[in-house]
Amino acid sequence: MQPGHFSFKNRCFQILDEGFPIINARREITVLINPRFGIRVEYGGRIYNTIRYLKPQNKNANTEVPQKSVKNSRTTPSAASQQ
């Protein structure tokens, strides 16, 4: 995870710092959940808003799955006996 990002219940969120210092990675934060206000983070006496963060796809990731080709390498008994 990058600084300013965290994972909660298998979802990634980005912390909106709004001019405050960025929260470094591996810091202990308190996640605040409210049905009216959504998910917020408390750290160092300040409360930060968050947004849902979608990880960018790897540029080298191959999204197409190559189709497997089936090769028939069996020899027929008549062809093997002729040799």
Legacy VTK file of the C-alpha trace (Angstrom):
# vtk DataFile Version 3.0
C-alpha trace
ASCII
DATASET POLYDATA
POINTS 83 float
0.000 0.000 0.000
1.100 3.524 -0.710
1.085 6.236 1.929
-2.391 7.674 2.243
-4.105 4.406 1.286
-5.543 1.648 3.433
-7.525 -1.534 3.065
-10.663 -2.198 5.084
-12.922 -5.242 4.640
-11.152 -6.160 1.371
-11.727 -2.713 -0.124
-9.079 -0.062 -0.727
-9.573 3.561 0.282
-7.571 6.735 -0.247
-7.295 9.281 2.553
-8.026 12.857 1.515
-5.375 14.835 3.387
-6.776 18.327 2.563
-3.454 20.072 3.132
-2.501 18.141 6.259
0.599 15.928 6.309
0.127 12.574 4.596
-0.277 9.599 6.899
2.741 7.364 6.395
2.437 3.681 5.591
2.098 1.134 8.412
0.653 3.647 10.894
-2.180 2.680 13.192
-5.382 4.516 12.262
-8.936 4.397 13.565
-11.603 3.736 10.936
-14.895 5.503 11.652
-18.011 4.107 9.969
-21.247 6.077 9.815
-24.219 5.341 7.530
-24.768 9.075 7.024
-21.156 10.249 6.518
-19.540 7.082 5.176
-16.036 5.951 6.086
-13.618 8.360 7.721
-10.224 7.942 9.363
-8.967 9.355 12.656
-5.222 9.811 13.072
-3.273 12.180 15.288
-6.380 13.931 16.602
-7.654 14.787 13.099
-10.484 13.215 11.141
-9.919 12.664 7.424
-12.431 11.933 4.677
-11.843 8.971 2.386
-12.774 7.910 -1.124
-12.881 4.469 -2.701
-9.584 3.690 -4.413
-9.336 1.320 -7.360
-5.867 -0.043 -7.899
-4.546 0.646 -11.404
-4.028 -2.427 -13.532
-0.506 -3.576 -14.192
0.604 -2.396 -17.644
2.252 -5.753 -18.302
-0.815 -7.750 -17.320
-2.205 -9.766 -20.187
-5.983 -9.422 -20.155
-6.480 -11.827 -23.054
-6.316 -15.509 -22.274
-4.622 -17.429 -25.091
-6.685 -20.255 -26.489
-5.149 -23.663 -25.987
-4.447 -25.657 -29.096
-4.813 -29.416 -29.051
-2.221 -31.313 -31.041
-2.909 -34.872 -32.069
0.440 -36.597 -31.691
-0.832 -40.169 -31.663
0.353 -42.414 -34.436
-1.990 -44.927 -35.918
-1.047 -48.596 -35.500
-0.978 -49.120 -39.273
1.462 -46.229 -39.783
3.751 -47.541 -37.036
3.820 -51.055 -38.502
4.769 -49.786 -41.972
8.019 -48.243 -40.753
LINES 1 84
83 0 1 2 3 4 5 6 7 8 9 10 11 12 13 14 15 16 17 18 19 20 21 22 23 24 25 26 27 28 29 30 31 32 33 34 35 36 37 38 39 40 41 42 43 44 45 46 47 48 49 50 51 52 53 54 55 56 57 58 59 60 61 62 63 64 65 66 67 68 69 70 71 72 73 74 75 76 77 78 79 80 81 82
